[in-house]
Amino acid sequence: MAEIKGITRPDVVEQDGGGAEPSYVVAGAILSCTCGTQLNRLKVPYSHGVHLKEKAQLNVEDKNPMIHIMPFGNCTSLLNPAVQIGKLDIEGRKKAPCVPGISTSWMDGKTDVLVDGHPALLSTCVNQCVYGGRIVIEDDGQELGGSSLEGTTSGFGGAIR
């Protein structure tokens, strides 16, 4: 397990030298947004033709809202106009249904490994929502099964060598 910029990342393996070693991301990886209230899975409508552990490997262009990146429950960002006019929750925070606003590719893909002509998506890649949320990959998806998001803190694999 590695801690990167204050975030514990169980899918990033610590090397002997102390550096974090990222892993390749596959369909079904778990995502989180700093402004969202729920986790979700990274989806791919079709395979790029490359598979790891019988799951489709993803690239940095797998970033389209409502195709690859689904809503994160409710949005709490005051930069989001819907949140500004939204209702208060029981904790007194304004929120509104999340509609991801992604316009850029995932950052920091593996440029020397191409998947369908684009850099491979790594567990350390990040993206940014136009409303200020930072989207990170919580789990690379390689060891996940079924549709539950529970039990996502163990059994990570696929470290890049």
WOLIN-V539908 format. One record per backbone hydrogen bond with DSSP energy under -0.5 kcal/mol. NH is the residue of the N-H (numbers start at 1). CO is the residue of the C=O. E is the energy in kcal/mol with one decimal. If there is no record, write none. Layout:
((NH & CO & E) (NH & CO & E))
This chain:
((2 & 9 & -2.0) (4 & 2 & -0.6) (4 & 7 & -2.9) (5 & 3 & -0.5) (7 & 4 & -1.9) (8 & 6 & -0.5) (9 & 2 & -4.5) (10 & 8 & -0.6) (12 & 9 & -1.4) (13 & 11 & -0.6) (13 & 21 & -1.5) (15 & 19 & -2.5) (18 & 15 & -1.9) (21 & 13 & -2.4) (22 & 20 & -0.6) (24 & 158 & -1.1) (25 & 121 & -2.1) (26 & 140 & -2.5) (27 & 56 & -2.6) (28 & 42 & -2.9) (29 & 26 & -1.6) (30 & 139 & -1.5) (31 & 40 & -3.4) (32 & 136 & -2.1) (34 & 134 & -1.4) (36 & 33 & -1.2) (37 & 72 & -2.1) (37 & 74 & -0.8) (38 & 72 & -1.5) (40 & 31 & -1.7) (42 & 29 & -3.0) (43 & 68 & -2.4) (52 & 55 & -2.7) (55 & 52 & -1.7) (57 & 50 & -3.0) (58 & 25 & -2.4) (60 & 119 & -2.2) (62 & 59 & -2.0) (63 & 61 & -2.0) (66 & 69 & -2.9) (67 & 64 & -1.5) (68 & 64 & -2.8) (69 & 64 & -2.1) (70 & 68 & -0.6) (74 & 72 & -0.7) (75 & 96 & -3.8) (76 & 35 & -2.0) (80 & 77 & -1.5) (81 & 79 & -0.6) (83 & 80 & -0.8) (84 & 80 & -2.0) (85 & 81 & -1.3) (86 & 83 & -1.1) (87 & 95 & -0.6) (89 & 93 & -2.5) (92 & 89 & -2.0) (95 & 87 & -1.6) (96 & 75 & -1.7) (98 & 73 & -2.6) (102 & 100 & -0.6) (103 & 128 & -0.5) (106 & 60 & -2.2) (107 & 126 & -3.1) (110 & 120 & -2.6) (111 & 109 & -1.1) (113 & 110 & -1.6) (115 & 118 & -3.4) (116 & 114 & -0.5) (118 & 115 & -1.1) (120 & 110 & -1.4) (120 & 113 & -2.3) (121 & 58 & -2.2) (123 & 23 & -2.6) (125 & 122 & -1.9) (126 & 107 & -0.9) (127 & 135 & -2.1) (129 & 133 & -3.0) (130 & 101 & -2.8) (132 & 129 & -2.1) (135 & 127 & -2.7) (135 & 133 & -0.6) (136 & 32 & -2.3) (136 & 134 & -0.6) (137 & 125 & -0.7) (138 & 30 & -2.4) (138 & 136 & -0.8) (139 & 30 & -1.5) (144 & 141 & -0.6) (160 & 22 & -2.3))
